[in-house]
Amino acid sequence: MGRLDNKVCIVTGASAGIGRATAVLFAQEGAKVLAAARREDRLKELCDECAGLPGTVAYCVADVRDPEAVKTMVQAAVEAFGRLDVAVNNAGVMDDNTAIADMSDEMLQEVFATNTFGLMYCLREECKQFLSQGDGGTIVNICSVGASHQTAGAAYCASKGAVLSVTRNTAYMYKEESIRCNAISPGGVVTDIPLVMPPSDEFGFGRTSELLNFSGELAMPEDLADAILFLASDQSRYVNGEEIKCDGGWTCF
Ligand SMILES: NC(=O)c1ccc[n+]([C@@H]2O[C@H](COP(=O)([O-])OP(=O)(O)OC[C@H]3O[C@@H](n4cnc5c(N)ncnc54)[C@H](O)[C@@H]3O)[C@@H](O)[C@H]2O)c1
């Protein structure tokens, strides 16, 4: 028996890193996964890789910054698999570590467009679907220890602080509707995220890199996927509105 047998799950940002590892693990646990991201070739590869697993993986090309694309993504899950049970809102980008005085308008807009607005568009459509089904649903938002510790620039940390707030707001608002909404906050994870982030600002990176000395060994995406599985499955049925840090103790200092 898999821990997500026949559960219909959306995973955003599934073409790489934590999202990809989560989609694979969910398929191993028997889920019907709609993997969403922008790069179709990567999503096709993921579907092929998962072909022999107990679950099923289908894909949908979607940019979470576009509210219409997000609507289409939720519809695609329902069209492919008949309903929605679980959503992992994972798509995200880093900033350039700038402190507020040096932050550009473009950086603020780009980071919030994906990490905050994009995640909230997803949450809205997922909750609408859960409410229309009438039997609840489970959401895992991928936040960051940067929501409460200064591990990145002003834009990134603030964008993730908002993710924590909307996680708790959603959990409270729909508690009676059996919609659970929790967050996972990774510390340092070995993924592509540094490859796609802009070059770091010298002053800001100087400040944040002091904290890297405490981070210890980085996690692998699979370490995060295991924690996400717990919050996505019924094993966490009484956990709601919580943030679980998955950082190997980095932020315990
Ligand atoms: N890697 C870390 O150290 C770390 C630490 C804390 C939090 N996080 C968070 O974990 C999440 C996943 O990051 P990762 O480390 O796996 O990075 P990654 O770059 O390896 O993967 C991010 C995924 O999101 C997708 N994505 C980005 N913008 C998108 C958009 N507009 N629409 C659709 N998909 C989009 C990317 O294509 C990719 O599939 C992010 O929310 C990130 O902020 C990562």
The ligand as an SDF file (V2000), in Angstrom:
LIG
                    3D

 44 48  0  0  0  0  0  0  0  0999 V2000
   17.3190   24.9080   -2.8700 N   0  0  0  0  0  0  0  0  0  0  0  0
   17.2880   25.5240   -1.7120 C   0  0  0  0  0  0  0  0  0  0  0  0
   18.3200   25.6390   -1.0240 O   0  0  0  0  0  0  0  0  0  0  0  0
   15.9640   26.0840   -1.1770 C   0  0  0  0  0  0  0  0  0  0  0  0
   15.9670   26.6240    0.1160 C   0  0  0  0  0  0  0  0  0  0  0  0
   14.7760   27.1450    0.6120 C   0  0  0  0  0  0  0  0  0  0  0  0
   13.6280   27.1250   -0.1500 C   0  0  0  0  0  0  0  0  0  0  0  0
   13.6650   26.6000   -1.4160 N   0  0  0  0  0  0  0  0  0  0  0  0
   12.4150   26.6410   -2.1770 C   0  0  0  0  0  0  0  0  0  0  0  0
   12.1550   25.3790   -2.7350 O   0  0  0  0  0  0  0  0  0  0  0  0
   11.3660   25.5440   -3.9220 C   0  0  0  0  0  0  0  0  0  0  0  0
   11.9640   24.7060   -5.0460 C   0  0  0  0  0  0  0  0  0  0  0  0
   13.2480   25.1840   -5.3500 O   0  0  0  0  0  0  0  0  0  0  0  0
   14.4690   24.2650   -5.8260 P   0  0  0  0  0  0  0  0  0  0  0  0
   15.5830   24.5060   -4.9030 O   0  0  0  0  0  0  0  0  0  0  0  0
   13.9910   22.8940   -6.0970 O   0  0  0  0  0  0  0  0  0  0  0  0
   14.8490   25.0510   -7.1740 O   0  0  0  0  0  0  0  0  0  0  0  0
   14.9770   24.6070   -8.7010 P   0  0  0  0  0  0  0  0  0  0  0  0
   15.4200   25.8220   -9.4310 O   0  0  0  0  0  0  0  0  0  0  0  0
   15.8170   23.3680   -8.8160 O   0  0  0  0  0  0  0  0  0  0  0  0
   13.4830   24.2380   -9.0690 O   0  0  0  0  0  0  0  0  0  0  0  0
   12.4880   25.2260   -9.1070 C   0  0  0  0  0  0  0  0  0  0  0  0
   11.3880   24.7510  -10.0050 C   0  0  0  0  0  0  0  0  0  0  0  0
   10.4020   25.7780  -10.1020 O   0  0  0  0  0  0  0  0  0  0  0  0
   10.1780   26.0440  -11.4880 C   0  0  0  0  0  0  0  0  0  0  0  0
    9.7100   27.4060  -11.6660 N   0  0  0  0  0  0  0  0  0  0  0  0
   10.3620   28.5570  -11.4180 C   0  0  0  0  0  0  0  0  0  0  0  0
    9.5970   29.6070  -11.7730 N   0  0  0  0  0  0  0  0  0  0  0  0
    8.4330   29.0810  -12.2480 C   0  0  0  0  0  0  0  0  0  0  0  0
    7.2490   29.6600  -12.7690 C   0  0  0  0  0  0  0  0  0  0  0  0
    7.1020   30.9730  -12.8850 N   0  0  0  0  0  0  0  0  0  0  0  0
    6.2500   28.8300  -13.1600 N   0  0  0  0  0  0  0  0  0  0  0  0
    6.3840   27.4800  -13.0750 C   0  0  0  0  0  0  0  0  0  0  0  0
    7.4890   26.8880  -12.5950 N   0  0  0  0  0  0  0  0  0  0  0  0
    8.5010   27.6840  -12.2020 C   0  0  0  0  0  0  0  0  0  0  0  0
   11.5230   25.7700  -12.1320 C   0  0  0  0  0  0  0  0  0  0  0  0
   11.4150   25.6190  -13.5230 O   0  0  0  0  0  0  0  0  0  0  0  0
   11.8830   24.4770  -11.4260 C   0  0  0  0  0  0  0  0  0  0  0  0
   11.1620   23.3950  -11.9420 O   0  0  0  0  0  0  0  0  0  0  0  0
   11.3410   27.0430   -4.2180 C   0  0  0  0  0  0  0  0  0  0  0  0
   10.0980   27.5720   -3.8070 O   0  0  0  0  0  0  0  0  0  0  0  0
   12.4750   27.5830   -3.3560 C   0  0  0  0  0  0  0  0  0  0  0  0
   12.2780   28.9190   -2.9820 O   0  0  0  0  0  0  0  0  0  0  0  0
   14.8040   26.0730   -1.9410 C   0  0  0  0  0  0  0  0  0  0  0  0
  1  2  1  0
  2  3  2  0
  2  4  1  0
  4  5  1  0
  4 44  2  0
  5  6  2  0
  6  7  1  0
  7  8  2  0
  8  9  1  0
  8 44  1  0
  9 10  1  0
  9 42  1  0
 10 11  1  0
 11 12  1  0
 11 40  1  0
 12 13  1  0
 13 14  1  0
 14 15  2  0
 14 16  1  0
 14 17  1  0
 17 18  1  0
 18 19  2  0
 18 20  1  0
 18 21  1  0
 21 22  1  0
 22 23  1  0
 23 24  1  0
 23 38  1  0
 24 25  1  0
 25 26  1  0
 25 36  1  0
 26 27  1  0
 26 35  1  0
 27 28  2  0
 28 29  1  0
 29 30  1  0
 29 35  2  0
 30 31  1  0
 30 32  2  0
 32 33  1  0
 33 34  2  0
 34 35  1  0
 36 37  1  0
 36 38  1  0
 38 39  1  0
 40 41  1  0
 40 42  1  0
 42 43  1  0
M  CHG  2   8   1  16  -1
M  END
$$$$
